[in-house]
Amino acid sequence: MQNIIQRELTINATAERIYNAIATPELVVKWFPDTVTGDYRQGAQAVFSFGTEHQSSVYIEAANPCNYFAYRWVPGGNNFTGDVLTVPNTLVEFRIAELEPGRCKVSLTETGFAGLPPEIAASSFNENSGGWDFMLGRLQQYFSAEAK
């Protein structure tokens, strides 16, 4: 069972702008979930909604402005909306590193698939692997469109 998804991309924006696009509810909905409800801050839980059919609770694990943001969730189309910390979950981490002024490397890592129940572990890994490719493409497009 594969346990880690890793992706990297380069974005022409400051670390502060990228961090805000990931860690601010009003901005994250421009590229990732359709809506965020609840308390989207470190130590709290919120709910991501994707369309009308999929919801996922997230627990914000860490928020270190301009370079690191992490949350836990039950991945895939499992529609888990309870306390994330009471069930097997994965950790999603965003790391932002400035390459030069106005240009940053964004690294995404999602770990913990091997700890999920066997009936959802492989499908969650496969869904999220493709899902991150799509969503990180949307993040890149968000900054490309903003630059124009």
C-alpha positions as CSV (number, residue, x, y, z in Angstrom):
1,M,0.0,0.0,0.0
2,Q,1.4,3.3,-1.0
3,N,1.3,5.8,1.9
4,I,2.5,9.1,0.5
5,I,1.4,11.5,-2.2
6,Q,3.9,14.2,-3.0
7,R,3.6,17.1,-5.5
8,E,5.6,20.2,-6.2
9,L,4.9,23.2,-8.3
10,T,6.4,26.7,-8.9
11,I,4.1,29.7,-8.6
12,N,4.9,33.2,-9.6
13,A,3.6,34.9,-6.4
14,T,4.9,35.9,-3.0
15,A,4.9,33.3,-0.1
16,E,2.4,35.5,1.7
17,R,-0.1,35.5,-1.2
18,I,0.3,31.7,-1.7
19,Y,-0.1,31.0,2.0
20,N,-3.3,33.2,2.1
21,A,-4.7,31.3,-0.9
22,I,-4.3,28.1,1.1
23,A,-5.1,29.2,4.6
24,T,-7.8,31.9,4.2
25,P,-11.4,30.5,3.8
26,E,-12.4,33.3,1.3
27,L,-9.5,32.5,-0.9
28,V,-9.1,28.7,-0.7
29,V,-12.6,28.4,-2.2
30,K,-11.3,30.0,-5.4
31,W,-9.3,26.9,-6.2
32,F,-10.1,24.0,-3.9
33,P,-13.4,23.3,-2.1
34,D,-16.6,25.1,-3.2
35,T,-17.3,26.2,0.3
36,V,-15.7,26.2,3.8
37,T,-17.9,26.2,6.8
38,G,-16.8,26.2,10.5
39,D,-13.7,27.5,12.1
40,Y,-10.8,27.3,9.6
41,R,-7.9,28.0,12.0
42,Q,-5.2,26.0,13.8
43,G,-6.7,23.7,16.4
44,A,-10.2,23.9,15.0
45,Q,-12.4,21.9,12.6
46,A,-14.2,23.1,9.4
47,V,-16.0,21.3,6.6
48,F,-15.0,21.4,3.0
49,S,-17.9,21.0,0.5
50,F,-17.3,19.9,-3.1
51,G,-20.5,20.4,-5.0
52,T,-23.7,19.3,-3.3
53,E,-22.6,15.6,-2.9
54,H,-19.3,15.6,-1.1
55,Q,-18.3,17.0,2.3
56,S,-15.2,16.4,4.3
57,S,-14.4,17.6,7.8
58,V,-10.9,18.9,8.3
59,Y,-8.9,19.5,11.5
60,I,-6.3,22.3,11.1
61,E,-3.1,20.8,12.5
62,A,-0.7,23.7,11.9
63,A,-0.7,27.2,10.5
64,N,2.7,28.9,10.2
65,P,2.1,32.0,8.1
66,C,3.9,32.2,4.8
67,N,5.6,28.8,4.9
68,Y,3.5,25.9,6.3
69,F,-0.2,24.9,6.6
70,A,-1.4,21.4,7.5
71,Y,-4.7,19.7,8.1
72,R,-6.1,16.2,8.8
73,W,-9.1,14.7,7.0
74,V,-10.7,11.5,5.9
75,P,-9.8,11.5,2.2
76,G,-11.7,10.5,-0.8
77,G,-15.4,10.7,-1.5
78,N,-16.2,9.3,2.0
79,N,-18.3,12.2,3.1
80,F,-17.0,12.2,6.7
81,T,-18.3,15.1,8.7
82,G,-17.6,14.1,12.3
83,D,-14.6,14.7,14.5
84,V,-11.6,14.0,12.3
85,L,-9.4,13.2,15.3
86,T,-11.5,10.2,16.3
87,V,-11.1,8.2,13.1
88,P,-8.2,7.1,10.9
89,N,-7.2,10.1,8.7
90,T,-4.5,11.5,6.5
91,L,-2.3,14.6,7.0
92,V,-2.2,17.1,4.2
93,E,0.8,19.5,4.3
94,F,1.6,22.5,2.2
95,R,5.2,23.9,2.4
96,I,6.0,27.2,0.7
97,A,9.6,28.1,-0.1
98,E,10.7,31.3,-1.8
99,L,13.0,30.7,-4.8
100,E,13.4,34.3,-5.6
101,P,11.3,37.4,-4.9
102,G,7.8,36.8,-6.2
103,R,8.4,33.2,-7.1
104,C,7.9,30.2,-4.8
105,K,8.0,26.4,-4.7
106,V,4.9,24.8,-3.2
107,S,5.3,21.3,-1.9
108,L,2.2,19.2,-1.1
109,T,2.5,16.0,0.9
110,E,-0.4,13.8,2.0
111,T,0.5,10.9,4.3
112,G,-1.3,8.2,6.3
113,F,-3.1,6.1,3.6
114,A,-1.7,2.9,5.1
115,G,-3.5,3.7,8.4
116,L,-6.9,4.0,6.8
117,P,-9.4,1.1,6.8
118,P,-8.4,-1.5,4.1
119,E,-11.7,-1.1,2.3
120,I,-11.0,2.6,1.5
121,A,-7.2,2.9,1.7
122,A,-6.3,2.1,-1.9
123,S,-9.2,3.9,-3.5
124,S,-8.6,7.0,-1.4
125,F,-4.9,7.0,-2.4
126,N,-5.8,6.7,-6.1
127,E,-8.6,9.3,-5.9
128,N,-6.5,11.8,-4.0
129,S,-3.4,11.2,-6.2
130,G,-5.4,12.3,-9.3
131,G,-7.4,14.9,-7.3
132,W,-4.2,16.7,-6.2
133,D,-3.0,16.9,-9.7
134,F,-6.3,18.6,-10.7
135,M,-6.5,20.9,-7.6
136,L,-2.9,22.0,-7.7
137,G,-3.5,22.8,-11.4
138,R,-6.4,25.0,-10.3
139,L,-4.1,26.7,-7.7
140,Q,-1.6,27.4,-10.5
141,Q,-4.4,28.8,-12.7
142,Y,-5.7,31.0,-9.9
143,F,-2.3,32.8,-9.7
144,S,-1.9,32.9,-13.5
145,A,-5.3,34.5,-13.9
146,E,-4.6,36.9,-11.1
147,A,-1.4,38.0,-12.7
148,K,-3.2,39.1,-15.9
